Amino acid sequence: MKISWGTGIVIAFGLFMTFILFFVFTVQSDSKYDNELVVEEYYKHDAHFGDEMARVQNAADLAQKPTINNVSNGIEIVFPKVFDPKNIKGKVSLYRPSNKKLDFEIPISLSDATTLLIPKKSLAGGRWDINMEWQYDGKSYLTKETIYIN
């Protein structure tokens, strides 16, 4: 059987379309290829970007900054001794870029200790983006870190 060049082009075009459709359906149906936004309402979040940068700059201007450490039993957030723990208010947001369902927030509530521990049992292994929004003496701060959990 002999195939003309026109028939060959149609067959090649059909095979190419089949491959592309297979690829599109595979990517859309497989959960490991999910494309989730980091922020649901991106444009609302972007409108407050200037405020966010001011809070980041406030945190950068501190002489003694809080530290976020990956320790054996979880994530430890340590505030310097110069801060009165009772006056620190805010929240710690943990974002998992690969799975939105694992995101969560913890309020910063310190009594006498200047350390906040996020237990390792509540953290899946992998990359975590940590945003710590906090206020002290009427001034707002924002600290951002990326931590990898084993």
C-alpha positions as CSV (number, residue, x, y, z in Angstrom):
1,M,0.0,0.0,0.0
2,K,1.4,3.3,-1.0
3,I,0.7,6.5,1.0
4,S,0.7,9.8,-0.8
5,W,2.3,12.9,0.7
6,G,-1.1,14.5,1.5
7,T,-2.2,11.4,3.4
8,G,1.1,11.4,5.3
9,I,0.7,15.0,6.4
10,V,-2.9,14.3,7.6
11,I,-1.7,11.3,9.5
12,A,1.2,13.2,11.1
13,F,-1.1,16.1,12.0
14,G,-3.6,13.7,13.5
15,L,-0.9,12.0,15.6
16,F,0.4,15.3,16.8
17,M,-3.1,16.5,17.8
18,T,-3.6,13.2,19.7
19,F,-0.3,13.6,21.5
20,I,-1.1,17.2,22.5
21,L,-4.6,16.2,23.7
22,F,-3.3,13.3,25.7
23,F,-0.7,15.6,27.3
24,V,-3.3,18.3,28.2
25,F,-5.7,15.7,29.7
26,T,-2.9,14.1,31.7
27,V,-1.7,17.4,33.2
28,Q,-5.2,18.5,34.0
29,S,-6.3,15.3,35.7
30,D,-3.2,14.5,37.7
31,S,-3.1,16.2,41.1
32,K,0.7,16.4,41.1
33,Y,0.6,19.0,38.4
34,D,-1.8,21.4,40.3
35,N,-1.1,25.0,39.8
36,E,-2.3,26.9,42.8
37,L,-2.0,30.6,43.5
38,V,0.0,31.5,46.6
39,V,-2.6,34.2,47.3
40,E,-6.3,33.7,46.4
41,E,-7.1,37.4,45.8
42,Y,-3.9,38.4,44.1
43,Y,-4.9,41.9,43.0
44,K,-6.2,42.8,46.5
45,H,-3.0,41.6,47.9
46,D,-1.0,43.5,45.4
47,A,-2.8,46.8,46.2
48,H,-1.3,46.6,49.8
49,F,2.2,45.8,48.6
50,G,3.6,49.2,49.7
51,D,2.3,48.6,53.2
52,E,3.9,45.2,53.2
53,M,7.3,46.6,52.1
54,A,7.1,49.2,54.9
55,R,6.6,46.4,57.5
56,V,9.5,44.4,56.0
57,Q,11.7,47.5,56.2
58,N,10.6,48.1,59.8
59,A,11.8,44.6,60.6
60,A,15.1,45.1,58.7
61,D,15.8,48.3,60.6
62,L,15.7,46.5,64.0
63,A,19.0,46.3,65.8
64,Q,18.1,42.9,67.2
65,K,15.8,40.9,65.0
66,P,13.7,37.8,65.8
67,T,15.1,34.6,64.3
68,I,13.3,31.7,62.7
69,N,15.2,28.4,63.2
70,N,14.7,24.8,62.0
71,V,15.3,22.7,65.1
72,S,14.9,19.0,65.7
73,N,11.5,19.2,67.3
74,G,10.0,21.8,64.8
75,I,10.4,25.5,63.9
76,E,11.5,27.8,66.7
77,I,10.9,31.5,66.6
78,V,13.0,33.4,69.0
79,F,12.5,37.1,69.9
80,P,15.4,39.1,71.4
81,K,15.4,39.7,75.1
82,V,14.9,43.5,74.6
83,F,11.3,42.8,73.6
84,D,8.6,42.5,76.3
85,P,6.9,39.2,75.4
86,K,3.5,40.4,76.6
87,N,3.5,43.3,74.1
88,I,4.2,41.2,71.0
89,K,1.0,40.4,69.1
90,G,0.5,38.9,65.7
91,K,0.4,35.7,63.7
92,V,2.7,33.3,61.9
93,S,1.5,32.1,58.5
94,L,3.0,28.9,57.1
95,Y,2.6,28.4,53.4
96,R,3.3,25.1,51.6
97,P,3.9,26.1,47.9
98,S,3.3,22.5,46.7
99,N,0.0,22.0,48.5
100,K,-2.4,24.7,49.6
101,K,-4.3,22.3,51.9
102,L,-1.3,22.2,54.3
103,D,-1.2,26.0,54.9
104,F,-2.0,27.2,58.4
105,E,-1.7,30.1,60.8
106,I,-0.6,30.3,64.4
107,P,-1.2,33.3,66.6
108,I,1.8,34.7,68.4
109,S,1.0,34.4,72.1
110,L,4.0,34.7,74.4
111,S,3.6,35.0,78.1
112,D,7.1,35.1,79.8
113,A,9.2,33.2,77.3
114,T,10.5,34.8,74.1
115,T,10.3,31.6,72.1
116,L,7.5,30.2,70.0
117,L,7.7,26.6,68.9
118,I,5.8,25.1,66.0
119,P,5.9,21.4,66.5
120,K,7.3,19.2,63.8
121,K,4.3,16.8,63.9
122,S,2.2,19.5,62.3
123,L,4.7,20.1,59.4
124,A,5.1,17.8,56.4
125,G,8.6,17.4,55.0
126,G,9.6,19.9,52.3
127,R,9.7,23.6,51.7
128,W,7.7,26.0,53.9
129,D,7.4,29.8,53.4
130,I,6.9,31.5,56.7
131,N,5.4,35.0,57.0
132,M,5.5,36.4,60.5
133,E,3.3,39.5,60.9
134,W,3.7,41.1,64.3
135,Q,3.2,44.4,66.2
136,Y,5.2,45.8,69.0
137,D,4.6,49.2,70.7
138,G,2.2,50.2,67.9
139,K,4.7,49.5,65.1
140,S,4.0,46.7,62.5
141,Y,6.7,44.3,61.3
142,L,6.8,41.5,58.7
143,T,9.5,38.8,58.7
144,K,9.7,36.4,55.8
145,E,11.7,33.1,55.8
146,T,11.9,29.9,53.8
147,I,12.6,26.7,55.7
148,Y,13.1,23.2,54.5
149,I,11.8,20.4,56.8
150,N,13.4,16.9,56.5
